[in-house]
């Protein structure tokens, strides 16, 4: 059986590049409020309107509001 050709190329400096769709899965929208951010606690991307700030280790970090667990249950 022949294996499917992988669409990769080894460059002269030894780095490997896999062909992929350009761009980011987290498309920046026209309005700042509709953009997404990742939660400092759970790491999931959520709209900025569902985020709040909480002091973690002396710095203000973006976290899910009211909590990560509550937003996960609400999205089910």
Secondary structure as the mmCIF struct_conf table of DSSP 4:
data_model
#
loop_
_struct_conf.conf_type_id
_struct_conf.id
_struct_conf.beg_label_comp_id
_struct_conf.beg_label_asym_id
_struct_conf.beg_label_seq_id
_struct_conf.end_label_comp_id
_struct_conf.end_label_asym_id
_struct_conf.end_label_seq_id
HELX_LH_PP_P HELX_LH_PP_P1 UNK A 2 UNK A 6
STRN STRN1 UNK A 8 UNK A 10
TURN_TY1_P TURN_TY1_P1 UNK A 12 UNK A 13
BEND BEND1 UNK A 14 UNK A 14
STRN STRN2 UNK A 16 UNK A 18
BEND BEND2 UNK A 23 UNK A 23
BEND BEND3 UNK A 25 UNK A 26
HELX_LH_PP_P HELX_LH_PP_P2 UNK A 27 UNK A 29
BEND BEND4 UNK A 30 UNK A 31
HELX_RH_3T_P HELX_RH_3T_P1 UNK A 32 UNK A 34
STRN STRN3 UNK A 36 UNK A 38
TURN_TY1_P TURN_TY1_P2 UNK A 40 UNK A 42
STRN STRN4 UNK A 45 UNK A 47
HELX_RH_3T_P HELX_RH_3T_P2 UNK A 48 UNK A 50
STRN STRN5 UNK A 51 UNK A 56
TURN_TY1_P TURN_TY1_P3 UNK A 57 UNK A 58
STRN STRN6 UNK A 59 UNK A 64
BEND BEND5 UNK A 65 UNK A 66
HELX_RH_AL_P HELX_RH_AL_P1 UNK A 68 UNK A 74
TURN_TY1_P TURN_TY1_P4 UNK A 75 UNK A 75
#
